[in-house]
């Protein structure tokens, strides 16, 4: 955790924030905060935008209604950059999901005569950690990991990933690269 906190407040985030200063001024104007912090906060903005999109209603669309499509796209792009740095480029972050991945491997290795099902509920950070532990090298393209995202580990070693299940344009994919990581 200390390593991630240092990254979010450090030179890499500061340099990216200064590079994207004009976008940050548009999204979060006139705030007396270090640039690196302003950049990192966009991950929370993106999550709130996602909440508002799936829970519409009067008074529950402050960021959705207060920002243009272009600004929302910039928020998403910069949030994904932050998550990529924290979960896919930070070496220690790849180890966060090791205990969970070990438990999944053990369950899959059990020889059971009958069909069984194990369900783990997780948030986006756990899904990002699992993807990184499985060898995915960067934040997945195609938008933010959204509500209802899932990873299915089949007993034949295949892995299905769907990061935007409530969008018709986001098909479930079988990821062959990940299969190699699950074989015992």
MOLIN-V189034 format. One line per field, one symbol per residue. phi: phi as a letter, one per 20 degrees, with the letter a starting at -180 (. if undefined). psi: psi as a letter, one per 30 degrees, with the letter a starting at -180 (. if undefined). burial: I if it has 16 or more other C-alpha atoms within 10 Angstrom, else O. A space follows every 10 residues. Layout:
BEGIN
phi = ???
psi = ???
burial = ???
END
This chain:
BEGIN
phi = .fffffffde fffffffffd gffffffcfl decggfffff ffffgfffgf gffdcfqgnd cgffeecfgf ffffgfffff ffffffdddf gfffegegff ffffgfffff edfdfbbccd ebegffffff gffeofebgg fnoefdgmgb cddefenfcd ccebfedfed ffcedfgfgf fefe
psi = eeeeeeeffa eeeeeeeeeg eeeeeeeilh kikkeeeeee ffeeeeeeee eeefillkfh heeeffklee eeeeeeeeee eeeeeefffj efeffegeee eeeeeeeffk jkflklkkkk klleeeeeee eeffgkflkk lhakjakgkl kkjlfgflkk kjfifgkfgi lkkkjeefee ffk.
burial = OOOOOOIIIO OOIIOIIOOO IOIIOOIOOO OOOOIIOIII IIIOIIIIII IIOOOOOOOO IOIIOOOOOO OIOIIIIIII IIIIIIIIOO OOIIIIIIOO IOOOIOOIOO OOOOOOOOOO OOOIOOIIII IIIIOIOIIO OOOIIIIOII IOIOIOIIII IIIIIOOOOO OOOOOOOIIO IIOO
END
